[in-house]
Amino acid sequence: MADSDPPPGGAPQDTSALRAKVEHARAAHARKHAPQEQTSAASLAMRFGGEFGSAVLVGAGAGFGVDYWLHTNPWGLVIGLAAGFAAGVVNVVRVAKSYQSANPVDPNAPSVPDDAED
């Protein structure tokens, strides 16, 4: 009967399962916070274009569908395009912020002189 009672404080005697869980959590944390691969300017521009273009197309498609269903030409399409444009701008800003947070500016980088003619 004394063998089945938990030790004082409620801690288990076999800690191998707990150690395995801790190692699994540490590995997941290391994968999540691993340094990201540097992206090129062309891939970033393609992502901006894809995010913006897809949002506009989805908005236009939804507006066209509303027009077709409710026979409200052209107002559904106009409102859908406007909503798609707004969603595209939000998506581009979100991608730019995530890129900037993943690739911060080096504070020790030399400044570039202005090309403006004085």
C-alpha positions in Angstrom: 0.0 0.0 0.0 2.9 2.4 0.7 4.3 1.7 -2.8 1.2 3.1 -4.6 1.1 6.4 -2.5 2.6 9.4 -4.2 5.7 10.9 -2.7 5.4 14.0 -0.6 4.6 17.1 -2.8 2.9 15.0 -5.4 5.9 14.7 -7.7 6.1 11.5 -9.7 9.1 9.2 -9.1 9.5 8.4 -12.8 10.6 11.6 -14.5 11.5 10.2 -17.9 8.1 11.1 -19.4 8.5 14.6 -18.1 12.0 14.9 -19.5 10.8 13.8 -22.9 8.0 16.4 -22.8 10.5 19.1 -21.9 12.9 18.1 -24.7 10.1 18.0 -27.2 9.0 21.5 -26.1 12.6 22.9 -26.3 13.0 21.4 -29.8 9.7 23.0 -31.0 10.8 26.3 -29.5 14.1 26.1 -31.3 12.5 25.3 -34.6 10.1 28.2 -34.2 12.8 30.8 -33.3 15.5 29.5 -35.7 17.0 32.2 -37.9 15.1 32.6 -41.1 16.6 32.3 -44.5 17.3 35.7 -46.2 14.7 36.4 -48.9 15.6 38.2 -52.1 13.9 41.4 -53.3 12.3 39.6 -56.2 10.6 37.0 -54.0 9.4 39.8 -51.7 8.0 41.7 -54.6 6.3 38.6 -56.0 4.7 38.0 -52.6 3.5 41.7 -52.4 2.0 41.3 -55.9 0.4 38.0 -55.1 -1.1 39.2 -51.8 -2.5 42.3 -53.4 -3.7 40.8 -56.6 -5.4 37.8 -55.0 -7.3 40.1 -52.6 -8.6 42.3 -55.4 -9.6 39.2 -57.5 -11.5 37.7 -54.5 -13.2 41.0 -53.8 -14.2 41.4 -57.5 -15.4 37.8 -57.7 -17.5 38.2 -54.5 -19.0 41.5 -55.8 -19.8 39.9 -59.2 -21.5 37.0 -57.4 -23.6 39.4 -55.4 -24.5 41.3 -58.6 -25.5 38.0 -60.3 -27.5 36.8 -57.3 -29.3 40.1 -56.4 -29.3 41.7 -59.9 -27.7 44.9 -58.6 -25.3 45.7 -61.5 -22.7 47.3 -61.1 -22.8 48.1 -57.3 -21.8 44.7 -56.0 -18.8 44.7 -58.3 -17.8 48.3 -57.3 -18.1 47.6 -53.6 -16.3 44.2 -54.0 -13.4 45.8 -55.8 -13.1 48.5 -53.1 -13.2 45.9 -50.4 -10.6 43.8 -52.2 -8.4 46.8 -52.7 -8.6 47.6 -49.0 -7.9 44.0 -48.1 -4.9 44.0 -50.5 -3.4 47.0 -48.9 -3.8 45.5 -45.5 -2.2 42.3 -46.7 0.8 44.1 -48.2 1.3 46.1 -45.0 1.1 42.9 -42.9 3.7 41.2 -45.1 6.0 44.3 -45.0 5.8 44.4 -41.2 6.5 40.7 -40.8 9.5 41.1 -43.2 10.8 44.1 -41.2 10.5 42.3 -37.9 12.2 39.2 -39.2 15.0 41.3 -40.8 15.7 44.3 -38.6 17.9 47.2 -39.8 21.5 47.0 -38.6 22.0 50.0 -36.3 25.7 50.0 -37.1 25.2 50.2 -40.9 26.7 53.3 -42.5 24.2 55.9 -43.6 23.7 56.6 -47.3 24.1 60.3 -48.4 21.2 62.0 -50.0 21.3 62.5 -53.7 19.3 65.7 -53.7 20.9 68.6 -55.4 21.4 71.5 -53.2 
